[in-house]
Amino acid sequence: MIRHLKSARTTAQRAEDDAKVRGTVEAALADIVARGDAAVRDMSVKFDNWDRSDYRLTKAEIQACLSELSKRDLDDIRFAQEQVRNFASHQRAALQDIEVETLPGVVLGHKNIPVNSVGCYVPGGKYPLLASAHMSVVTAKVAGVARIVTCAPPFQGRPAPAIVAAQHLAGAETIYCLGGIQAVGAMAIGTETIAAVDMLVGPGNAYVAEAKRQLYGRVGIDLFAGPTETLVIADDSVDAELCATDLLGQAEHGANSPAILLTNSEKLARGTIAEVARLLTILPTAAVASQAWADYGEVILCDSFEEMLQEADRIASEHVQVMTRDDDFFLARMTNYGALFLGPRTNVAYGDKVIGTNHTLPTKQAARYTGGLWVGKFLKTVTYQRVLTDEASAMIGAYCSRLCMLEGFAGHAEQANIRVRRYGGRNVPYATAVD
C-alpha cells in the first residue's frame, strides 16, 4: 500500500500558479512583435535594471570576462564541455543516414540535417548557470548547427564572467547579455538588431518557459520545461543523510522545485524528514530550499519494489536517483524519467554540471512521451524517394491510384495514373474518376 508521509501542493494549486504567468508573457511577446528593439530594451530595464544600446557583447567584453577567471576555472569549464562534447559525438555517430531498396526499383532514404540557427538561453538571474551553455551550445555544435546565438541575463548588474566564458568556449558566434521573456522573444521573433533563429533551447524561469511554449510553432523548441524536479528512490541500503542531501541539492533550484523521496523503508523515510530539517539549519541556500521542501517536498512509503516502480512511472520525474540493493531492477523496468542516476556513487549534480549527459530534461510528466535535449534534437530527419525503373513506377502507381480513389482523391489518383500510362502501358490496372 502506498502512503504519503509528506505531501506537496495539489495539482490545482500548481495550475493556478501557471495561469498567472500566461497573461504577462502574452503581452510581452506582443510588444516585441509590435515595437522590436524598443520593447526589448524597456523590458530589460524593467526586469533586470539593465540598459544598453546594443545587448550584443563585443570581443573586448568577452575577453575581459575570460580574464576575470582563473586558469583552473577555465580548465574546469573546458573539462565539463569536453565531457558533453564526447558523449554528444557518440550520440551523433549513432544517427546514420540510410538508403534502402525496399522493392525492385524503389529506393527510399533519410538524411539527418541540422537546423540552420539556434538560440540558446542560459539562465543566470539567481545563479550564474554556466553549465547550461555546455549543454546547449556544445551539443548544437556537435550536431552541425551553423549559427548559434546565446542570451544570458546580467548577474549583479553586469555580464556574468563565468557564463560568458562558457558561452564563448563552447563556440557561440554571437553572445547577448539579455534575459527573460525579452531574450527568448527577441531571438524567436527577431528585431531590428537581433536576427531571428529557427529553434530555441535552454532552461529558464517560469516566464521563460511560458514564452517558449507560446513561441512554439513560430520556432522549434527543445522542451516545455518547468521547475527542476528530483525523485530519490531508496531502500535501507543507504542512509537518511545521503537522501536528504540529494533532495535539498535540487530543491535549491527554486521555491517551486519538487523533491520527492520514494522508499520501502519507514525508518529511512522518517529519518530523511528529520535530516532535511537539520540540513536546512546550515544550508546556505536554505531560504529557497526550505520553501521548495515545504510546498513541493514529498515522502512516499511503499511496500515493495514493484509499488515503487509503479509510483515512479506515475510521477515521471525529470531526475531519478536510484539507491537500492538492486538498481538494475529500476533501470530495466522504468519507462518514464528524464535521466537516471544509478547507485550512491553518482548524483544529479554530476549530470547537471560535468559528467557529460545533457541536463536539459523533461519536467511536468513530459517524460511520459519525450526524452531530454540531445544532439538529435538539433537534427531534422528528412526522407526522400527515388523510383529507378518504369516497371516499378507503374506497379506502385497502380496501387496508389486505387487507394487514392478509395479516399475520393481524384487529383491524387491522376498523379499516379499518368505514370502508369506512360511507364506501364495499358495492361496495368488503375482506378479512374469514373470507376
C-alpha positions as CSV (number, residue, x, y, z in Angstrom):
1,M,0.0,0.0,0.0
2,I,1.3,3.5,-1.0
3,R,1.3,6.0,1.9
4,H,2.2,9.7,1.8
5,L,4.2,10.7,4.9
6,K,4.6,14.2,3.5
7,S,2.5,15.7,0.7
8,A,3.0,18.7,-1.6
9,R,0.8,21.4,-3.1
10,T,-2.1,20.0,-5.2
11,T,-2.2,19.9,-9.0
12,A,-5.0,22.5,-8.9
13,Q,-2.8,24.9,-6.9
14,R,0.1,24.4,-9.3
15,A,-2.2,25.1,-12.3
16,E,-3.2,28.4,-10.6
17,D,0.5,29.4,-10.4
18,D,0.9,28.7,-14.1
19,A,-2.1,30.7,-15.1
20,K,-0.8,33.8,-13.5
21,V,2.3,33.8,-15.8
22,R,0.4,33.3,-19.1
23,G,-1.0,36.8,-19.5
24,T,2.2,38.6,-18.7
25,V,4.1,36.6,-21.2
26,E,1.5,37.0,-24.0
27,A,1.5,40.8,-23.6
28,A,5.3,40.9,-23.5
29,L,5.7,38.9,-26.7
30,A,3.0,41.0,-28.5
31,D,5.0,44.1,-27.5
32,I,8.2,42.7,-29.1
33,V,6.3,41.9,-32.3
34,A,5.0,45.5,-32.4
35,R,8.0,47.5,-31.2
36,G,11.1,45.3,-31.6
37,D,14.2,46.6,-30.0
38,A,12.4,49.3,-28.1
39,A,10.2,46.8,-26.3
40,V,13.2,44.5,-25.6
41,R,15.1,47.5,-24.1
42,D,12.1,48.6,-22.0
43,M,11.7,45.1,-20.5
44,S,15.4,44.7,-19.9
45,V,15.4,47.9,-17.9
46,K,12.2,47.0,-16.1
47,F,13.0,43.4,-15.1
48,D,16.8,43.4,-15.0
49,N,17.7,47.0,-14.4
50,W,20.0,46.6,-17.4
51,D,20.2,49.2,-20.1
52,R,22.4,49.2,-23.2
53,S,22.0,50.5,-26.8
54,D,23.3,47.1,-28.0
55,Y,23.0,44.0,-25.9
56,R,25.5,42.0,-28.0
57,L,28.8,41.7,-26.2
58,T,31.9,42.9,-28.1
59,K,35.0,40.8,-28.5
60,A,36.7,43.0,-25.9
61,E,33.9,42.5,-23.4
62,I,34.1,38.7,-23.9
63,Q,37.9,38.7,-23.4
64,A,37.5,40.9,-20.3
65,C,35.1,38.3,-18.8
66,L,37.6,35.5,-19.6
67,S,40.4,37.4,-17.9
68,E,38.5,37.5,-14.7
69,L,38.5,33.7,-14.3
70,S,41.5,31.8,-13.0
71,K,43.3,29.2,-15.2
72,R,41.7,26.5,-13.0
73,D,38.2,27.9,-13.6
74,L,38.8,27.9,-17.4
75,D,40.2,24.4,-17.3
76,D,37.2,23.2,-15.3
77,I,34.9,24.7,-17.9
78,R,36.8,23.1,-20.7
79,F,36.8,19.7,-18.9
80,A,33.0,19.8,-18.5
81,Q,32.5,20.9,-22.1
82,E,34.7,18.1,-23.3
83,Q,32.6,15.5,-21.5
84,V,29.4,16.9,-23.1
85,R,31.1,17.0,-26.5
86,N,32.4,13.5,-26.2
87,F,29.0,11.9,-25.3
88,A,27.2,14.1,-27.9
89,S,29.7,12.9,-30.5
90,H,29.0,9.3,-29.8
91,Q,25.2,10.0,-30.0
92,R,25.7,11.8,-33.3
93,A,27.7,8.8,-34.7
94,A,24.7,6.6,-33.8
95,L,22.4,8.6,-36.1
96,Q,23.1,7.3,-39.6
97,D,21.7,8.3,-42.9
98,I,20.1,5.4,-44.7
99,E,19.2,4.4,-48.2
100,V,17.4,1.1,-49.0
101,E,15.8,-0.5,-52.0
102,T,12.5,-1.6,-50.5
103,L,11.1,-3.1,-53.7
104,P,12.9,-3.7,-57.0
105,G,13.5,-0.2,-58.4
106,V,12.1,1.7,-55.4
107,V,14.7,3.5,-53.3
108,L,13.8,5.2,-50.0
109,G,16.1,7.0,-47.7
110,H,16.5,9.5,-44.9
111,K,19.1,12.2,-44.1
112,N,19.8,13.9,-40.7
113,I,20.2,17.6,-41.4
114,P,21.0,20.1,-38.7
115,V,18.7,23.1,-38.2
116,N,20.3,26.3,-39.6
117,S,20.2,28.5,-36.5
118,V,19.6,28.1,-32.8
119,G,19.1,30.5,-29.9
120,C,20.4,29.1,-26.6
121,Y,19.1,30.7,-23.4
122,V,21.4,30.4,-20.4
123,P,19.6,31.3,-17.1
124,G,21.6,33.3,-14.7
125,G,19.5,35.9,-12.8
126,K,19.6,34.0,-9.5
127,Y,22.6,31.7,-10.1
128,P,25.1,32.0,-13.0
129,L,24.2,28.6,-14.5
130,L,27.2,28.3,-16.9
131,A,26.5,24.6,-17.3
132,S,23.5,25.4,-19.5
133,A,25.9,26.8,-22.0
134,H,27.7,23.5,-22.2
135,M,24.5,21.6,-22.7
136,S,23.0,23.7,-25.4
137,V,25.9,25.3,-27.4
138,V,28.3,22.3,-27.4
139,T,25.6,19.9,-28.3
140,A,24.3,22.1,-31.1
141,K,27.9,22.4,-32.4
142,V,28.3,18.6,-32.5
143,A,25.0,18.4,-34.4
144,G,26.4,20.8,-37.0
145,V,24.2,23.9,-36.4
146,A,25.7,26.7,-38.5
147,R,24.6,29.8,-36.4
148,I,24.4,29.6,-32.6
149,V,23.2,32.7,-30.7
150,T,23.2,32.8,-26.9
151,C,21.4,35.0,-24.3
152,A,22.1,35.2,-20.6
153,P,20.8,37.9,-18.2
154,P,23.1,40.2,-16.3
155,F,24.3,39.0,-12.9
156,Q,24.7,41.6,-10.2
157,G,24.5,44.4,-12.8
158,R,26.9,43.1,-15.4
159,P,27.6,40.2,-17.7
160,A,28.4,37.1,-15.6
161,P,32.1,36.3,-16.4
162,A,31.7,32.6,-16.0
163,I,28.6,32.4,-18.2
164,V,30.3,34.5,-20.9
165,A,33.4,32.3,-20.8
166,A,31.3,29.2,-21.0
167,Q,29.3,30.5,-24.0
168,H,32.5,31.6,-25.8
169,L,34.5,28.4,-25.1
170,A,31.5,26.3,-26.2
171,G,31.5,28.0,-29.6
172,A,28.7,30.6,-29.6
173,E,29.1,33.0,-32.5
174,T,27.0,35.8,-31.0
175,I,26.6,36.4,-27.3
176,Y,23.9,38.8,-25.9
177,C,23.6,39.9,-22.3
178,L,19.9,39.8,-22.2
179,G,17.5,37.8,-20.0
180,G,13.9,36.7,-19.5
181,I,11.0,37.0,-21.9
182,Q,12.7,39.7,-23.8
183,A,15.7,37.4,-24.6
184,V,13.8,34.4,-25.9
185,G,11.2,36.7,-27.6
186,A,13.9,38.7,-29.4
187,M,15.7,35.5,-30.6
188,A,12.5,33.9,-31.9
189,I,10.7,36.9,-33.3
190,G,13.7,39.0,-34.4
191,T,14.2,42.7,-34.0
192,E,16.0,45.4,-35.9
193,T,19.3,44.3,-34.4
194,I,18.7,40.6,-33.4
195,A,18.2,38.2,-36.3
196,A,15.5,35.5,-35.6
197,V,16.5,31.9,-35.1
198,D,14.9,28.7,-36.1
199,M,14.9,27.0,-32.7
200,L,15.1,27.9,-29.0
201,V,16.7,25.7,-26.4
202,G,17.7,26.0,-22.8
203,P,16.0,26.1,-19.3
204,G,14.7,29.2,-17.6
205,N,12.3,30.5,-15.0
206,A,8.5,30.2,-15.3
207,Y,8.3,33.2,-17.6
208,V,11.0,31.9,-20.0
209,A,9.3,28.5,-20.1
210,E,5.9,30.1,-20.8
211,A,7.4,32.3,-23.5
212,K,9.0,29.3,-25.2
213,R,5.6,27.5,-25.0
214,Q,3.8,30.4,-26.7
215,L,6.6,30.8,-29.3
216,Y,6.4,27.1,-30.3
217,G,5.4,26.8,-33.9
218,R,7.0,30.1,-34.8
219,V,10.2,28.4,-33.9
220,G,11.1,24.9,-32.7
221,I,11.9,24.3,-29.0
222,D,13.7,21.7,-27.1
223,L,11.1,21.0,-24.3
224,F,8.2,22.5,-22.5
225,A,10.2,23.0,-19.3
226,G,9.0,23.5,-15.8
227,P,10.8,23.8,-12.4
228,T,13.6,21.4,-11.6
229,E,12.3,18.0,-10.3
230,T,14.1,15.3,-8.4
231,L,12.9,11.8,-7.3
232,V,15.1,9.7,-5.0
233,I,14.2,6.0,-4.9
234,A,15.9,4.4,-2.0
235,D,15.8,1.5,0.4
236,D,17.6,0.9,3.7
237,S,20.9,0.1,1.9
238,V,21.6,3.9,2.2
239,D,21.2,6.4,5.0
240,A,19.0,9.4,5.6
241,E,21.8,12.0,5.3
242,L,22.5,10.9,1.7
243,C,18.9,11.0,0.8
244,A,18.3,14.4,2.4
245,T,21.4,15.9,0.8
246,D,20.3,14.8,-2.7
247,L,16.8,16.1,-2.2
248,L,17.9,19.5,-1.0
249,G,20.6,19.7,-3.6
250,Q,17.9,20.0,-6.2
251,A,15.3,21.9,-4.1
252,E,17.7,24.9,-4.0
253,H,17.0,25.5,-7.7
254,G,13.8,27.3,-6.9
255,A,10.9,27.6,-4.4
256,N,8.7,25.5,-6.7
257,S,11.1,22.7,-7.3
258,P,9.6,19.3,-6.4
259,A,11.8,16.9,-4.4
260,I,10.4,13.5,-3.6
261,L,11.6,10.5,-1.6
262,L,10.2,7.1,-2.7
263,T,11.1,4.3,-0.3
264,N,10.0,1.0,1.1
265,S,11.7,1.8,4.5
266,E,9.6,3.7,7.0
267,K,12.8,4.2,9.1
268,L,14.6,5.8,6.2
269,A,11.5,7.9,5.3
270,R,11.2,9.4,8.8
271,G,14.9,9.7,9.2
272,T,15.1,11.6,5.9
273,I,12.4,14.0,7.0
274,A,14.4,14.7,10.2
275,E,17.7,15.0,8.3
276,V,16.2,17.5,5.9
277,A,15.1,19.6,8.9
278,R,18.7,19.5,10.3
279,L,20.4,20.3,7.0
280,L,18.0,23.3,6.4
281,T,19.5,24.9,9.5
282,I,23.0,25.0,7.9
283,L,22.5,25.0,4.1
284,P,23.5,28.4,2.6
285,T,20.6,28.2,0.1
286,A,18.1,27.2,2.8
287,A,15.8,30.1,2.2
288,V,14.9,28.7,-1.3
289,A,15.3,25.0,-0.5
290,S,13.1,25.2,2.6
291,Q,10.2,26.8,0.7
292,A,10.5,24.2,-2.0
293,W,10.5,21.4,0.6
294,A,7.6,22.9,2.5
295,D,5.4,23.3,-0.6
296,Y,6.7,20.7,-3.1
297,G,8.5,18.1,-1.0
298,E,7.0,14.6,-0.7
299,V,7.9,11.4,1.1
300,I,6.1,8.3,-0.2
301,L,6.2,5.0,1.5
302,C,5.7,1.8,-0.5
303,D,5.6,-1.9,0.5
304,S,7.7,-3.3,-2.4
305,F,10.0,-2.5,-5.3
306,E,7.0,-3.2,-7.6
307,E,5.0,-0.5,-5.9
308,M,8.0,1.9,-6.0
309,L,8.3,1.2,-9.7
310,Q,4.6,1.9,-10.3
311,E,4.7,5.1,-8.4
312,A,8.0,6.3,-10.0
313,D,6.5,5.9,-13.5
314,R,3.4,7.8,-12.4
315,I,5.5,10.7,-11.1
316,A,7.6,10.7,-14.3
317,S,10.3,12.9,-12.7
318,E,12.9,14.9,-14.5
319,H,15.8,13.4,-12.4
320,V,15.5,10.0,-10.8
321,Q,18.2,8.9,-8.4
322,V,18.1,5.2,-7.6
323,M,20.0,3.9,-4.5
324,T,18.9,0.4,-3.7
325,R,20.2,-3.1,-3.4
326,D,19.1,-3.7,-6.9
327,D,19.4,-0.6,-9.0
328,D,19.2,-2.6,-12.2
329,F,15.6,-3.6,-11.3
330,F,14.6,0.0,-12.0
331,L,16.9,0.5,-15.0
332,A,15.4,-2.5,-16.7
333,R,11.7,-1.6,-15.9
334,M,11.3,2.1,-15.6
335,T,9.8,3.9,-18.6
336,N,9.0,7.4,-17.5
337,Y,12.0,9.6,-16.5
338,G,14.3,12.3,-17.8
339,A,17.6,10.8,-16.6
340,L,18.5,8.0,-14.2
341,F,21.4,8.2,-11.7
342,L,22.2,4.7,-10.5
343,G,23.8,4.0,-7.2
344,P,25.1,6.1,-4.4
345,R,28.3,7.0,-6.1
346,T,26.6,9.2,-8.6
347,N,24.0,12.0,-8.2
348,V,22.1,14.6,-10.1
349,A,24.7,17.3,-9.6
350,Y,27.1,15.2,-11.7
351,G,24.6,15.2,-14.5
352,D,23.8,18.9,-14.1
353,K,27.4,20.1,-14.3
354,V,30.1,17.8,-15.6
355,I,29.6,14.1,-16.3
356,G,28.6,14.5,-20.0
357,T,24.9,13.7,-20.3
358,N,22.6,16.6,-21.0
359,H,20.9,18.3,-18.1
360,T,18.0,19.9,-20.1
361,L,15.3,17.3,-19.4
362,P,11.6,16.9,-19.4
363,T,9.5,18.1,-16.5
364,K,5.8,18.1,-15.5
365,Q,5.4,14.5,-16.5
366,A,6.6,15.1,-20.1
367,A,8.9,12.2,-19.6
368,R,5.9,10.1,-20.4
369,Y,6.4,11.0,-24.1
370,T,9.8,12.6,-24.6
371,G,13.4,12.5,-23.6
372,G,15.7,15.4,-22.9
373,L,17.9,17.7,-25.1
374,W,20.4,15.7,-27.1
375,V,22.2,16.0,-30.4
376,G,19.3,14.5,-32.2
377,K,17.0,17.5,-31.2
378,F,19.1,19.7,-33.4
379,L,18.7,17.4,-36.4
380,K,15.8,17.1,-38.8
381,T,15.4,13.5,-40.1
382,V,14.1,14.1,-43.6
383,T,13.1,11.5,-46.1
384,Y,13.5,11.1,-49.9
385,Q,12.4,8.6,-52.5
386,R,13.6,7.6,-55.9
387,V,12.0,5.2,-58.4
388,L,14.5,3.7,-60.8
389,T,12.5,1.8,-63.4
390,D,9.4,2.1,-65.5
391,E,8.1,-1.1,-64.1
392,A,8.5,0.0,-60.5
393,S,6.7,3.3,-61.2
394,A,3.8,1.6,-62.9
395,M,3.4,-1.0,-60.2
396,I,3.5,1.5,-57.3
397,G,1.3,3.8,-59.4
398,A,-1.5,1.2,-59.8
399,Y,-1.7,0.7,-56.0
400,C,-1.5,4.4,-55.4
401,S,-4.3,5.2,-57.9
402,R,-6.7,2.7,-56.4
403,L,-6.0,3.8,-52.9
404,C,-6.5,7.4,-53.8
405,M,-9.9,6.8,-55.3
406,L,-10.9,4.8,-52.2
407,E,-10.4,8.1,-50.4
408,G,-12.0,10.2,-53.1
409,F,-8.9,12.0,-54.1
410,A,-9.2,12.0,-57.9
411,G,-6.3,14.5,-58.4
412,H,-4.0,12.4,-56.4
413,A,-5.1,9.3,-58.4
414,E,-4.3,11.1,-61.6
415,Q,-0.8,11.8,-60.5
416,A,-0.4,8.1,-60.3
417,N,-2.4,7.3,-63.4
418,I,-0.3,9.4,-65.8
419,R,2.8,7.5,-64.8
420,V,1.0,4.2,-65.1
421,R,0.0,5.2,-68.7
422,R,3.5,6.4,-69.6
423,Y,5.6,3.7,-67.9
424,G,3.3,0.7,-67.7
425,G,1.2,0.6,-70.9
426,R,-2.4,-0.4,-71.0
427,N,-2.0,-3.7,-69.1
428,V,-1.6,-2.3,-65.6
429,P,-5.0,-1.8,-63.8
430,Y,-5.6,1.5,-62.2
431,A,-8.5,3.5,-60.9
432,T,-10.1,6.5,-62.7
433,A,-12.5,9.2,-61.6
434,V,-15.3,7.3,-63.3
435,D,-14.6,3.8,-61.8
